[in-house]
Amino acid sequence: MNINFDPAGRQPQTLLARVLAVLVGLLALAAAFMFSIVIFAGVAIAGLVLWLYFLWKTRALRQQIRERMRAQEAAPRAPEPAASGEVIDGESVRVVDEKNRLGE
């Protein structure tokens, strides 16, 4: 049984044509790999530059936050109320007196 997948019905390629096709394919694959490395490196460098720009622009804000945290830690704290163990539970109901409402 002979199955030919070539729609033009051409003759099978010679050994030299197959070797050249493999070499051209490998060269194309190597070129694509090199370009992808360059693109990924460019994206990584751009991300690093953006991150450093963000850190540079927010440095004053981060310094203010640090100073406020230090001041808050150094400030004397009010004593916390002692827990007496009592729990006061309650319920409330709002009654609206329509006769004595203001503004109408």
C-alpha positions as MATLAB code, in Angstrom:
seq = 'MNINFDPAGRQPQTLLARVLAVLVGLLALAAAFMFSIVIFAGVAIAGLVLWLYFLWKTRALRQQIRERMRAQEAAPRAPEPAASGEVIDGESVRVVDEKNRLGE';
ca = [
       0.000    0.000    0.000;
       1.435    3.371   -1.040;
      -0.003    6.502    0.597;
       1.086    9.842   -0.835;
       0.263   12.898    1.321;
       1.542   15.352   -1.278;
      -1.474   16.774   -3.151;
       0.618   17.723   -6.197;
       1.742   14.161   -6.650;
       5.433   14.999   -6.749;
       8.169   12.429   -6.427;
       9.728   11.875   -2.971;
      12.624   14.230   -2.189;
      16.199   13.171   -2.489;
      18.446   12.699    0.505;
      20.256   15.981   -0.220;
      16.947   17.911   -0.297;
      15.882   16.377    3.020;
      19.210   17.233    4.666;
      18.980   20.811    3.383;
      15.384   21.093    4.636;
      16.460   19.917    8.094;
      19.383   22.376    8.140;
      17.173   25.293    7.064;
      14.610   24.295    9.711;
      17.280   24.149   12.412;
      18.651   27.554   11.378;
      15.155   29.054   11.476;
      14.581   27.517   14.914;
      17.901   28.897   16.204;
      17.098   32.370   14.813;
      13.653   32.301   16.447;
      15.239   31.265   19.756;
      17.764   34.105   19.575;
      15.070   36.683   18.801;
      12.894   35.401   21.627;
      15.786   35.734   24.073;
      16.320   39.336   22.946;
      12.592   40.106   23.307;
      12.372   38.505   26.766;
      15.485   40.378   27.893;
      13.967   43.635   26.643;
      10.728   42.976   28.529;
      12.674   42.125   31.697;
      14.775   45.290   31.432;
      11.678   47.425   30.806;
       9.976   45.886   33.846;
      13.031   46.557   35.999;
      13.195   50.168   34.803;
       9.489   50.700   35.573;
       9.884   49.141   39.034;
      12.884   51.343   39.825;
      11.000   54.425   38.544;
       8.079   53.566   40.836;
      10.437   53.151   43.817;
      12.125   56.473   43.001;
       8.822   58.342   42.741;
       7.427   56.904   45.998;
      10.537   57.336   48.146;
       9.238   60.484   49.913;
       5.909   58.822   50.666;
       7.625   55.736   52.072;
       9.842   57.974   54.254;
       6.765   59.765   55.648;
       5.127   56.439   56.434;
       8.260   55.259   58.262;
       8.443   58.490   60.296;
       4.775   58.262   61.285;
       5.193   54.620   62.299;
       8.183   55.552   64.492;
       6.288   58.480   66.035;
       3.287   56.288   66.699;
       5.436   53.649   68.386;
       7.204   56.258   70.530;
       4.019   58.081   71.613;
       2.676   57.167   75.052;
      -0.382   55.021   74.860;
      -3.536   55.517   76.861;
      -4.072   52.740   79.360;
      -6.553   50.179   78.208;
      -9.631   49.765   80.377;
      -9.451   46.862   82.726;
     -11.703   43.978   81.833;
     -14.209   43.592   84.654;
     -15.968   40.601   83.224;
     -19.346   42.346   82.988;
     -21.261   42.238   79.738;
     -24.105   44.665   79.263;
     -26.546   43.467   76.661;
     -29.482   45.488   75.474;
     -32.003   46.071   72.770;
     -33.496   49.278   71.442;
     -36.570   50.199   69.440;
     -37.013   53.433   67.524;
     -40.473   54.939   67.805;
     -41.311   57.661   65.316;
     -43.873   60.193   66.542;
     -45.509   61.507   63.384;
     -47.299   64.381   65.177;
     -44.128   66.000   66.514;
     -41.944   65.690   63.384;
     -40.135   68.856   62.327;
     -39.824   70.113   58.786;
     -43.197   69.155   57.410;
];
